[in-house]
Amino acid sequence: MTSTQPETIVVLDFETSGISPDCGDRAIEIGAVVLQQGKIVDRFQSLMNPGIRVNSFIESFTGITNQMVQSAPAASEVMQEFAKFIGNKPLVAHNASFDSRFLDAEFSRICKHRTQNFGCSMLTARRVYPDAPNHKLETLVRFKNLQTDGTFHRALADAEMTAYLWLKMSDDLQTRFGFQEVSFALMCGLMKVPKSQVKGYLTRCAERV
């Protein structure tokens, strides 16, 4: 079955200098893909220079060096372009609470404000694949044998793998519950449902269509 989703969505990923914009950490790379009719139809990727140094742990973890960041476009320039890229499309990220905080923080620096909702593939995967060893992106990619070139912790590669995971979850829900299509709203609703109530939620949703 080919995954059918009615909305066009943007799946994104940030690489950052640390774990919290509230502590002064900044985005250093953005990657995103556009999903339309179950396929990736567009991509966005850029390193970005926030004007701060990257520590050695982040350099080792991501492979993004200070030299790479310093020669990249200014963060403000990249985020202006990214705002045009996403428009008002719904957004998805793996561990969306992390990426949404950095997106909002970087947008605030250029006087922009996000209005659309975020879906979280990690929270949704916890409901769809409760038997996975854990729900890290790398684990789920291997657990479901998803397309990958083996690159992790780079923004575009992680965004692409998150998109494939989102589509796989949609496909599996269609197969299990007989949905003709799986909407963004259904996926976002699922991620908020207690694990013990997942089957009932999905059964009710299937009966409505």
Secondary structure, 3 states (H helix, E strand, C coil): CCCCCCCCEEEEEEEECCCCHHHCCCEEEEEEEEEECCEEEEEEEEECECCCCCCHHHHHHHCCCHHHHHCCCEHHHHHHHHHHHHCCCCEEECCHHHHHHHHHHHHHHCCCCCCCCEEEHHHHHHHHCCCCCCCCHHHHHHHCCCCCCCCCCCHHHHHHHHHHHHHHHHHHHHHHHCCCCCCHHHHHHHCCCCHHHHHHHHHHHHHHC
